[in-house]
Amino acid sequence: MGCGTGEPIARFLSDQGCLVTGVDSAPELIEIAKARVQGADWVVSDMRALCLDQTFDGLIAWHSMFHLTPDDQRKMFPLFRKHAAKGAVLMFTSGTGEGCAMGEFEGEPLYHGSLEPEEYRALLERNDFVVLEHVIEDPDCGFATIWLAQFQG
């Protein structure tokens, strides 16, 4: 969810034989993804309104969910639940604590928001996910703060 151009994650998963469905709100990025990672399903959609009427064994919102406001992030957890098959894993990145910050990408302002870790845990639990791992500022992943959870529903 929020796949951008499909690289590197969608490409890696596709190369491993996984069936990949990528979702992004930018049609231009989906067009690039189609050219770079063939054989995947690509969907132009705002992830906040996603309704694919199917479930998946894995859900990834890598460096995408934190571009949503805190309120929109809270609304994502029922959508994760709706699209998760039993036993599915969910991986997403967040900030280290509650707050909002403005960055810059290619000269344009770029919003970053995060909830407190305790609230992410509560949202996951409320939607039948169990936290498997939470790594704050992982040096092996560019100092991203990573959540890995599994759907129990």
N, C-alpha and C positions, 0 to 999 in steps of 0.2 A: 504494500500500500504506500503509494508515493514513490514509485519505482524509478522515476526519472528516465534516463536513457537505457536502463537495464544493466548497466555496468557499474560495478563488477558482479553484483550479487546474482541477478537473473542469469547472466552468462555462466557463472560458476555452477549454479544449480542445474541449468539446462545441460551443461557439459557432463554433469554427473548422472544424467539420465532422468532427472526429475521433470515432471510436467509443471510448467511455470505459467502462471497468470499474473501479468503485471498491470497495475492500476496507477494512473497518474491523471491529474486534471489538465495537464498541458498537452494539447494535441501534437505540438512540435516535438516534444520529448518522446511521445509514443511513436511517432514516425521514425525517429532515430533508433529507438529500441527495436522496432520491427526489422530495420535493416541490419542491426548488429546481432540480434539474438533471434534467429529464425526458428520457427517451430513452436514458439510460445504463443499464448493468447494474450492480446494486449487490449486493454479497456481504457477509454477516456472517461474518467469519472472523478468527481470530487470524493475523496475517501470518506468524508463526513456524511455523505449520502449514499454510500455503497449498498447495493442490494443485488447481489449476483444470483440469488436463489440456488446456491450450491455451497458445500463446505469443503474445507481444505485441510490437509495434514500438517501444514505449516503456514504461519502468517508472519510477515516481516514488515516492520515500519522502521527501517533503518535511516536515520537522519531525515525523517519526514514528519513524524508526529510532533516534534518540538517546534515546528513552524506554525502549529495551531495554537489558538488561545487556550488558556487553562480550561475554560468552560467547554470548548470544543474537544479538548483532550479527554475530558471526563465522559463525553458522549461517545467516544470511540470504543470504550470497553464493551458495551452491549453489541456494537457492530462486530468486534472481534469474536464475541461469543456466538453471534448469529452465523458467522462464516467458518467456525472451527468444528472440525470433525472430532469425535471422541478421541482423546489422546493427542490432539494436535498440539504442536509447540508454537508459541508466540515469542518473537524476539522484537524488541524495540529499543530505541535509545531515548534518553531523557537528559535533563540537566541534573545537577547534583542536589539541588534544593529548589524551593519555591521561588519564582521570580521571572522577570521578563527582561530581555536585553535586545538591543538592536545591533546587528552586525552589518556587514557589507559584502556583496557578491557582485563582481563585475561592475562596480560603481553604483549598484542599486542597493537600497536598504533591505535588510533581511532580518525578519523577526525571529526570535527564539523565546520560547516560554517553557516553564516546567512547573510541576507540582512537587510537593514534599514527597520523599520516598514512602513515608507512612501512608499517604493518600493513594499512591500508585498501588501499594500492597493491598489496601482496603478495596480499591476498585477491581483489582484482579480477583481477590477472594469473593467479592460480591457477584462476580460473573463467572464463578466456578473455575478459575485458574489458580494453580498452585505455583508459587515462585520456586524455580529450580536453582536459579543463580541470579545474583545482582552484583555487578562489578562496577565500582565507581572509578571513573577515569582510567580505564584499562590501557596500559601503555602498549599492549600488543594490537590495539585497535584505534590508534591515533588519539588516545586518551578519552574515548567515548565512554559514557556511562551506559551500561548495557543491562537489560532485563531479559531473562529467559524464563518463560512460564509454560505450564502444560494444562490444557483444558481437561477437566475431569467430568464434564457433563455427559 
